[in-house]
């Protein structure tokens, strides 16, 4: 996605469906962000694809379509490997936003083959089953330390005390970022991820540019240090791969590290906090989980399905596609609604019910196709560790105050979750 290069004016076509069929879809409304699922029900009932003029996108709400389009090579995360902005009918992003787009555009998530294939092959070595298995003791130790402190304090904000620091520490450890340098990582990530929301403001863009410049400058220094003094971390491994003949520019290294940090914790943080908020609102399901910790693997999958941390995944249409008789032409953008797909009654039995023992659970939370989340196995390990520790050490966990949602819709999470023991 090129967030700042998109505007409704770029897209000259309009939906052929009756107007008002997506009237309840309002991603800038706090009420919608707090509970988008009734709107998804209306969208699915109204059809398989809907043009949404405020963001210039085609909304795709059904599980079968979302799953198929994630794998469809007529769509891409970028179009610049085939077209210029002008050829694709798009407005180039403002020059002052270039630091963000340089950083974002060279990361795995926004690349297509052959660059995506080359870089993913290198990075995937850090996420093999054997590598992730070796991380399990470290993840469990970090989770236990965080929960110990949380329990000793008698509770607090679950987001800042447990949900946030665990995945940030794990991915920073993998990258080889010293503990003393980790303070700015989360603020940098939050500023950069602000650009993935729909129609980001100029203020959001300025914050993302500043964070992109600062994060990139820091990583350049760290890469230079690792060239002199290599370690066992991922940055050292990428440098070694480059030195052994694999083509990997410094900018690709920087963009890859930023993506791994951003993608390596944002979804895990929100799954943890949104998941506990869900459990606290379903006391019978929470009681079942507390009584049988063996439910944890299916419970984690169900919590990711029930309240999806990434609600929307966007793709550019590189060649015309047809959805249920509607032609979505080249140059348009589709918004694959993960949150809606994960509640589709055509794919899930009783989709609006939370069932922690659900066995068949083909949710699309981690995506699919070539952009399937590389860190999914590690995310599952982190979630199992933090949920498991909290279930064991804080069996009386209860809500202190009704939480508020962050304004963002695409990456959807709570501002905080205050609980006590």
C-alpha positions as CSV (number, residue, x, y, z in Angstrom):
1,X,0.0,0.0,0.0
2,X,1.1,3.5,-0.7
3,X,-1.0,5.3,1.9
4,X,-0.5,8.9,0.9
5,X,-0.8,8.3,-2.8
6,X,-4.4,7.2,-2.6
7,X,-7.4,9.5,-2.8
8,X,-11.0,9.1,-3.9
9,X,-10.3,11.4,-6.8
10,X,-7.8,8.9,-8.2
11,X,-10.7,6.5,-8.9
12,X,-13.1,7.6,-11.6
13,X,-15.5,4.6,-11.4
14,X,-18.5,4.1,-9.1
15,X,-20.3,1.2,-7.7
16,X,-23.1,-0.3,-9.8
17,X,-25.0,-1.4,-6.6
18,X,-27.9,0.5,-5.0
19,X,-26.6,3.4,-2.9
20,X,-26.7,3.0,0.9
21,X,-25.8,-0.7,1.0
22,X,-22.6,0.2,2.9
23,X,-24.1,3.1,4.8
24,X,-23.1,1.6,8.2
25,X,-19.5,1.1,7.2
26,X,-17.9,4.2,8.8
27,X,-14.2,3.5,9.7
28,X,-13.8,7.0,11.2
29,X,-16.7,6.6,13.7
30,X,-15.7,5.7,17.2
31,X,-18.9,3.6,17.5
32,X,-18.0,1.7,14.4
33,X,-14.4,1.1,15.6
34,X,-15.8,-0.2,18.9
35,X,-18.0,-2.8,17.1
36,X,-17.7,-3.1,13.3
37,X,-19.3,-6.5,13.2
38,X,-23.0,-5.5,12.7
39,X,-21.8,-3.4,9.7
40,X,-20.0,-6.4,8.3
41,X,-23.2,-8.4,8.5
42,X,-25.0,-5.8,6.5
43,X,-22.1,-5.7,3.9
44,X,-22.1,-9.4,3.4
45,X,-25.9,-9.5,3.0
46,X,-25.7,-6.7,0.4
47,X,-23.3,-8.4,-1.9
48,X,-19.7,-9.5,-2.5
49,X,-18.1,-6.2,-3.5
50,X,-18.9,-2.6,-2.7
51,X,-17.3,0.6,-3.9
52,X,-16.6,2.9,-0.9
53,X,-16.1,6.4,-2.2
54,X,-14.6,8.1,0.9
55,X,-11.5,6.0,0.6
56,X,-11.7,5.1,-3.1
57,X,-11.7,1.4,-2.4
58,X,-13.7,-1.7,-3.2
59,X,-14.7,-3.5,0.0
60,X,-14.7,-7.3,-0.1
61,X,-16.4,-8.8,3.0
62,X,-16.8,-12.5,2.3
63,X,-14.4,-15.2,3.5
64,X,-14.2,-17.1,0.2
65,X,-13.4,-13.9,-1.8
66,X,-10.9,-12.6,0.7
67,X,-9.1,-15.9,0.8
68,X,-9.0,-16.3,-3.0
69,X,-7.9,-12.7,-3.6
70,X,-5.0,-13.0,-1.1
71,X,-3.6,-15.6,-3.4
72,X,-4.6,-13.9,-6.7
73,X,-1.5,-12.7,-8.6
74,X,-3.6,-10.2,-10.5
75,X,-3.4,-8.2,-7.3
76,X,-0.3,-6.8,-5.6
77,X,0.8,-4.9,-2.6
78,X,2.5,-2.5,-4.9
79,X,2.2,-1.6,-8.6
80,X,5.5,0.1,-9.1
81,X,7.2,-3.2,-10.2
82,X,5.0,-3.0,-13.3
83,X,3.8,0.6,-13.7
84,X,4.7,4.2,-12.9
85,X,2.2,6.2,-10.8
86,X,1.0,7.9,-14.0
87,X,0.6,4.7,-16.0
88,X,-1.5,3.3,-13.1
89,X,-3.7,6.4,-12.9
90,X,-2.4,7.4,-9.5
91,X,-1.0,10.6,-8.0
92,X,2.6,10.2,-6.8
93,X,3.0,10.8,-3.1
94,X,4.2,14.3,-2.0
95,X,8.0,14.7,-2.1
96,X,8.1,15.5,1.6
97,X,6.7,12.0,2.4
98,X,9.5,10.3,0.6
99,X,11.4,9.1,3.7
100,X,8.3,7.1,4.7
101,X,7.7,5.6,1.3
102,X,11.4,4.7,0.8
103,X,11.3,2.9,4.1
104,X,7.9,1.2,3.6
105,X,8.4,0.4,-0.1
106,X,11.5,-1.7,0.5
107,X,10.0,-3.9,3.2
108,X,8.7,-7.4,2.6
109,X,5.1,-6.5,3.0
110,X,5.0,-4.0,0.2
111,X,7.2,-5.9,-2.3
112,X,6.3,-8.3,-5.1
113,X,8.4,-10.9,-6.9
114,X,11.2,-11.2,-7.6
115,X,12.4,-8.8,-4.8
116,X,9.9,-10.2,-2.3
117,X,11.0,-13.8,-3.1
118,X,14.7,-12.9,-2.7
119,X,14.3,-11.1,0.7
120,X,11.7,-13.5,2.1
121,X,14.0,-16.4,1.4
122,X,16.8,-14.8,3.5
123,X,14.6,-13.6,6.4
124,X,12.6,-16.9,6.6
125,X,15.7,-18.6,7.9
126,X,15.1,-16.7,11.2
127,X,11.6,-18.1,11.5
128,X,12.0,-21.8,10.7
129,X,10.2,-24.2,13.1
130,X,13.6,-25.1,14.6
131,X,14.6,-21.5,15.2
132,X,11.2,-20.6,16.7
133,X,11.4,-23.7,19.0
134,X,14.8,-22.5,20.2
135,X,13.2,-19.2,21.2
136,X,10.5,-20.8,23.3
137,X,12.4,-20.8,26.6
138,X,13.4,-17.1,26.1
139,X,9.8,-16.1,25.4
140,X,8.5,-18.0,28.4
141,X,11.1,-16.5,30.6
142,X,10.3,-13.0,29.5
143,X,6.5,-13.6,29.9
144,X,7.0,-15.0,33.4
145,X,9.2,-12.0,34.4
146,X,6.6,-9.5,33.1
147,X,3.6,-11.3,34.7
148,X,5.5,-11.6,38.0
149,X,6.0,-7.8,38.1
150,X,2.4,-7.3,37.1
151,X,1.1,-9.6,39.9
152,X,3.4,-8.0,42.5
153,X,1.9,-4.6,41.5
154,X,-1.6,-6.0,42.0
155,X,-2.5,-5.4,38.4
156,X,-2.5,-2.2,36.3
157,X,-2.6,-1.6,32.5
158,X,-2.3,-5.0,30.9
159,X,-1.2,-3.3,27.6
160,X,1.9,-1.4,28.9
161,X,2.8,-4.0,31.6
162,X,2.6,-7.3,29.6
163,X,1.1,-7.1,26.1
164,X,3.5,-4.5,24.7
165,X,6.9,-5.3,26.2
166,X,6.9,-9.0,25.5
167,X,6.8,-9.1,21.7
168,X,8.9,-5.9,21.4
169,X,11.6,-7.5,23.6
170,X,11.5,-10.8,21.6
171,X,11.9,-9.1,18.1
172,X,14.5,-6.7,19.5
173,X,16.4,-9.6,20.8
174,X,16.2,-11.4,17.4
175,X,17.4,-8.2,15.6
176,X,20.2,-7.7,18.2
177,X,19.0,-4.3,19.4
178,X,20.6,-3.6,22.8
179,X,18.2,-3.3,25.7
180,X,19.3,0.3,26.4
181,X,18.2,1.3,22.9
182,X,14.7,-0.1,22.9
183,X,12.8,2.8,24.4
184,X,12.0,4.6,21.1
185,X,11.0,1.4,19.2
186,X,7.3,1.3,20.1
187,X,6.8,5.1,19.5
188,X,8.6,4.9,16.1
189,X,6.5,1.9,15.2
190,X,3.2,3.6,16.2
191,X,4.0,6.7,14.2
192,X,4.9,4.7,11.1
193,X,1.8,2.4,11.4
194,X,-0.4,5.5,11.5
195,X,0.1,5.8,7.8
196,X,-1.7,2.4,7.2
197,X,-5.0,3.9,8.4
198,X,-7.5,5.1,5.8
199,X,-6.8,8.6,4.4
200,X,-4.1,9.6,7.0
201,X,-3.9,13.2,7.9
202,X,-0.9,15.5,7.1
203,X,0.0,15.5,10.8
204,X,0.1,11.7,10.8
205,X,2.3,11.8,7.7
206,X,4.7,14.2,9.3
207,X,5.0,12.0,12.4
208,X,5.6,8.9,10.1
209,X,8.3,10.8,8.2
210,X,10.1,11.8,11.4
211,X,10.0,8.3,12.8
212,X,11.1,6.8,9.4
213,X,14.2,9.1,9.4
214,X,15.0,8.5,13.1
215,X,14.5,4.7,12.9
216,X,16.5,4.5,9.7
217,X,19.4,6.5,11.1
218,X,19.5,4.3,14.2
219,X,19.6,1.1,12.1
220,X,22.3,2.5,9.8
221,X,24.5,3.0,12.9
222,X,23.6,-0.5,14.2
223,X,24.4,-2.2,10.9
224,X,27.7,-0.4,10.7
225,X,28.5,-1.6,14.2
226,X,27.5,-5.2,13.3
227,X,29.7,-5.1,10.2
228,X,32.7,-4.5,12.5
229,X,31.5,-6.8,15.4
230,X,29.1,-9.4,14.1
231,X,27.0,-11.4,16.5
232,X,24.4,-14.2,16.4
233,X,21.5,-11.8,15.7
234,X,19.4,-11.4,12.5
235,X,21.1,-8.2,11.4
236,X,24.5,-9.9,11.5
237,X,23.0,-12.8,9.5
238,X,21.6,-10.5,6.8
239,X,25.0,-8.8,6.5
240,X,26.7,-12.2,6.2
241,X,24.3,-13.2,3.5
242,X,25.0,-10.0,1.6
243,X,28.8,-10.6,1.9
244,X,28.3,-14.2,0.6
245,X,26.8,-13.0,-2.6
246,X,23.0,-12.6,-1.8
247,X,21.8,-9.3,-3.2
248,X,20.6,-7.2,-0.2
249,X,21.0,-3.5,-0.2
250,X,21.4,-1.5,3.1
251,X,18.0,0.1,2.5
252,X,16.4,-3.4,2.1
253,X,18.1,-4.4,5.4
254,X,16.8,-1.3,7.1
255,X,13.3,-1.7,5.7
256,X,13.2,-5.4,6.6
257,X,14.2,-4.7,10.2
258,X,11.6,-2.0,10.6
259,X,8.9,-4.3,9.1
260,X,9.9,-7.2,11.4
261,X,9.6,-4.9,14.4
262,X,6.3,-3.4,13.4
263,X,4.6,-6.6,12.2
264,X,6.4,-8.6,14.9
265,X,4.5,-6.9,17.7
266,X,1.5,-4.8,16.6
267,X,-0.8,-7.7,16.0
268,X,0.4,-9.6,19.0
269,X,-0.1,-6.6,21.3
270,X,-3.6,-6.1,20.1
271,X,-4.5,-9.8,20.1
272,X,-3.4,-9.9,23.8
273,X,-5.3,-6.9,24.9
274,X,-8.4,-7.4,22.7
275,X,-8.4,-11.0,23.6
276,X,-8.5,-10.4,27.4
277,X,-11.2,-7.8,26.9
278,X,-13.2,-10.5,25.0
279,X,-12.6,-13.1,27.7
280,X,-13.7,-10.7,30.5
281,X,-16.9,-10.1,28.6
282,X,-17.5,-13.9,28.2
283,X,-17.1,-15.1,31.8
284,X,-18.4,-18.6,31.0
285,X,-15.7,-19.1,28.3
286,X,-13.0,-17.6,30.6
287,X,-14.1,-20.0,33.4
288,X,-13.8,-22.9,31.0
289,X,-10.3,-21.8,30.0
290,X,-9.2,-21.3,33.6
291,X,-10.5,-24.8,34.4
292,X,-8.7,-26.4,31.5
293,X,-5.5,-24.7,30.3
294,X,-5.3,-27.4,27.6
295,X,-7.8,-25.3,25.7
296,X,-5.2,-22.6,25.2
297,X,-4.1,-23.5,21.6
298,X,-7.7,-23.4,20.2
299,X,-8.5,-20.4,22.5
300,X,-5.8,-18.3,20.9
301,X,-6.9,-19.1,17.4
302,X,-10.5,-18.3,18.4
303,X,-9.6,-15.0,20.0
304,X,-7.7,-14.0,16.8
305,X,-10.7,-14.9,14.7
306,X,-13.4,-13.4,17.0
307,X,-11.8,-9.9,17.3
308,X,-9.2,-9.6,14.5
309,X,-6.3,-7.2,15.2
310,X,-5.8,-6.3,11.5
311,X,-9.3,-5.5,10.2
312,X,-8.4,-4.7,6.6
313,X,-5.6,-5.7,4.1
314,X,-5.3,-3.6,0.9
315,X,-4.2,-4.8,-2.5
316,X,-3.8,-3.0,-5.8
317,X,-5.6,-4.4,-8.9
318,X,-2.9,-5.0,-11.5
319,X,-5.2,-6.6,-14.1
320,X,-9.0,-6.4,-14.3
321,X,-10.8,-8.8,-12.0
322,X,-14.5,-9.8,-11.7
323,X,-16.3,-10.3,-8.5
324,X,-19.9,-11.6,-8.8
325,X,-20.4,-9.9,-12.1
326,X,-18.8,-6.6,-11.1
327,X,-15.6,-5.7,-13.0
328,X,-13.0,-4.2,-10.7
329,X,-10.6,-2.6,-13.2
330,X,-6.9,-2.3,-13.2
331,X,-5.7,0.8,-11.2
332,X,-8.3,0.3,-8.4
333,X,-7.6,-0.8,-4.8
334,X,-9.5,-3.5,-3.0
335,X,-9.9,-3.6,0.8
336,X,-10.0,-7.2,2.0
337,X,-12.0,-7.1,5.2
338,X,-10.4,-9.6,7.5
339,X,-12.7,-8.8,10.4
340,X,-15.8,-9.5,8.2
341,X,-14.3,-12.7,6.6
342,X,-13.6,-14.1,10.1
343,X,-17.3,-13.7,11.0
344,X,-18.7,-15.1,7.8
345,X,-21.5,-17.6,8.5
346,X,-20.7,-19.3,5.1
347,X,-17.4,-20.4,6.6
348,X,-17.8,-20.5,10.4
349,X,-20.6,-22.1,12.4
350,X,-22.2,-19.6,14.8
351,X,-19.5,-17.0,13.8
352,X,-20.7,-14.4,16.3
353,X,-20.3,-16.8,19.2
354,X,-17.0,-17.1,21.1
355,X,-16.1,-20.8,21.3
356,X,-12.7,-21.4,22.7
357,X,-12.9,-25.1,21.8
358,X,-13.6,-24.4,18.1
359,X,-11.6,-26.9,16.2
360,X,-12.2,-26.0,12.5
361,X,-11.0,-22.4,12.4
362,X,-9.6,-21.2,9.0
363,X,-9.4,-17.6,10.0
364,X,-7.5,-15.2,7.7
365,X,-5.9,-13.2,10.5
366,X,-2.3,-14.0,9.3
367,X,-3.2,-13.5,5.7
368,X,-2.5,-16.0,2.9
369,X,-0.5,-16.4,-0.3
370,X,3.0,-15.0,-0.6
371,X,2.4,-12.3,2.0
372,X,1.3,-14.8,4.7
373,X,2.7,-13.6,8.0
374,X,6.2,-14.9,8.3
375,X,6.1,-14.5,12.1
376,X,2.9,-16.4,12.7
377,X,4.6,-19.3,14.5
378,X,6.5,-16.9,16.8
379,X,3.3,-14.9,17.5
380,X,1.5,-18.1,18.6
381,X,4.4,-18.9,20.9
382,X,4.3,-15.4,22.5
383,X,0.5,-15.4,22.9
384,X,0.6,-18.9,24.5
385,X,3.3,-17.7,26.9
386,X,1.6,-14.5,28.0
387,X,-2.0,-15.9,28.2
388,X,-0.7,-19.0,30.0
389,X,1.3,-17.1,32.6
390,X,-1.7,-14.8,33.3
391,X,-4.1,-17.7,33.6
392,X,-1.7,-19.4,36.1
393,X,-0.5,-16.4,38.1
394,X,-3.6,-14.1,38.0
395,X,-6.6,-16.4,38.1
396,X,-8.8,-13.7,39.6
397,X,-8.1,-11.1,36.9
398,X,-11.0,-8.7,36.6
399,X,-11.7,-5.4,34.9
400,X,-11.2,-2.1,36.7
401,X,-12.7,0.3,34.1
402,X,-14.4,0.1,30.7
403,X,-11.7,0.5,28.1
404,X,-11.6,2.9,25.2
405,X,-10.6,2.0,21.6
406,X,-7.8,3.7,19.7
407,X,-9.2,5.8,16.8
408,X,-7.5,3.6,14.2
409,X,-9.6,1.1,12.4
410,X,-7.2,-0.9,10.1
411,X,-4.9,-1.8,13.1
412,X,-7.5,-2.0,15.8
413,X,-6.8,-2.1,19.5
414,X,-7.6,-0.7,22.9
415,X,-5.9,2.4,24.4
416,X,-5.4,0.5,27.6
417,X,-6.9,-2.4,29.6
418,X,-6.9,-1.7,33.4
419,X,-7.4,-4.8,35.5
420,X,-6.8,-5.9,39.1
421,X,-6.2,-9.2,40.7
